[in-house]
Amino acid sequence: MSKSKAKIGVLLVNLGTPDSTKTGDVRKYLREFLMDGRVIDFPLIPRWMLVNLIIAPFRAPKSAGEYRKLWTDRGSPLLFHTEDLRDKLIQKLDPEKYLVSIAMRYQNPSIEKGLEVLMKAKVKKIIVLPLFPQYASATNGSVIDKVMEIVRTWQIIPEISFISNYVDHPLFLEAWAELGREAMQKQEYDRYLFSYHGLPERQIRKGSVEGYCQLGACCNKYGLKNQFCYRAQCFQTTRLVAEKLGLPEEKVVTCFQSRLGKDPWIKPYTEDMIKDLAKEGVKKVLVFSPAFVADCLETTVEVGEEYKEQFEELGGEHWELVPSLNSNDTWVDCVKDLVESRS
């Protein structure tokens, strides 16, 4: 294959999923996920003890039950939605120019396997797109870390481009707005809640530029010093999607879910916000989860079922989860534009 005909490789990377809902497979997934030093940023020995002696043994049976709630005939939604995104993207990209592969940061298909597909095709360049819109060391940073760990063993390393975040990409925002409008046509809502995956506060502080981060009002503006602050990116995503939907500022809430451990995580917590809304007499809430581009345990079960139950127990009447982008056509167009802009 001549260089002029060599393709550009595209690697779409999502978080990962157990191979099945069996407790053993879930435990294996949790161990790989939580032993990542960018996820739990403790020294190796304390991290190993925490994960292998406490978290994985005791959490795996419960998590396996949670995965059974969302597993389908096609398997894990996170995986098959990523496959659907890949298939639609292939249809929109020039097949003579691009080769698209997918991978999961943890478990299967692995990043190593995804890169191997591209390497064997002798691509001239690799574009790596982590499917996490807001940059965090524990997600996008971990993907970049793993890719570099693998390719540094190659004898020939092609040009590699990483897409770190895309919180303000017009098509990303429009895709969320489309899904929001669809829900808003069926029902009027008292509040619009944007729930993002949380992070320990210490991880935000580690990435602070010149001590800028105060874990508070500093996220009200998005600029040079906090462009890679996860919390600031989440607030910016909320502002931009709400603006597209024409939502009143006083009816929009940003909060963070999925805490793990006793250390403080970024606030406000979604659980606390649900209680506050109930105390205010709010009855109808529309919920977005823009940190996730594919429906998964954190969206379908945690936000869509568990938080709904909490809200209704406190007197709420209607809790509606906007589905993730999955393989929404506008989202596919966004991914296409992100790829082509790096080609």
MOBELGI-V571736 format. One record per backbone hydrogen bond with DSSP energy under -1.0 kcal/mol. NH is the residue of the N-H (numbers start at 1). CO is the residue of the C=O. If there is no record, write none. Layout:
# MOBELGI-V571736
nh-><NH,NH>
co-><CO,CO>
This chain:
# MOBELGI-V571736
nh-><5,8,9,10,11,12,13,14,26,27,28,29,30,31,32,33,34,35,36,39,40,42,47,48,49,50,51,52,53,55,56,58,59,60,63,64,65,66,67,68,71,72,75,80,81,82,83,84,85,86,87,88,89,90,91,93,97,98,99,101,103,104,105,106,114,115,116,117,118,119,120,121,122,123,124,126,127,128,129,131,132,139,141,143,144,145,146,147,148,149,150,151,152,153,154,159,161,163,166,169,173,174,175,176,177,178,179,180,181,182,183,184,185,190,191,192,193,194,195,196,198,201,203,204,205,206,208,212,219,220,229,233,234,235,236,237,238,239,240,241,242,243,244,245,247,251,252,253,255,256,257,266,270,273,274,275,276,277,278,279,280,281,282,285,286,287,288,292,300,301,302,303,304,305,306,307,309,310,311,312,313,314,315,316,317,318,320,322,326,328,332,333,334,335,336,337,338,339,340,341,342>
co-><2,97,125,99,127,101,129,103,22,23,24,25,26,27,28,29,30,31,33,36,36,40,43,44,45,46,47,48,49,50,51,54,55,56,59,60,61,62,63,64,67,75,72,76,77,78,79,80,81,82,83,84,85,86,87,89,94,94,8,10,12,109,14,15,110,111,112,113,114,115,116,117,119,118,7,159,9,161,11,13,130,136,136,139,140,141,142,143,144,145,146,147,148,150,151,124,126,128,133,166,169,170,171,172,173,174,175,176,177,178,179,180,181,284,284,251,286,253,288,255,257,264,200,200,201,202,205,209,216,217,226,229,230,231,232,233,234,235,236,237,238,239,240,241,242,248,249,192,194,268,196,199,256,269,270,271,272,273,274,275,276,278,277,318,191,320,193,289,296,297,297,298,299,301,301,302,305,306,307,308,309,310,312,311,283,283,285,287,293,325,328,329,330,331,332,333,334,335,336,337,339>
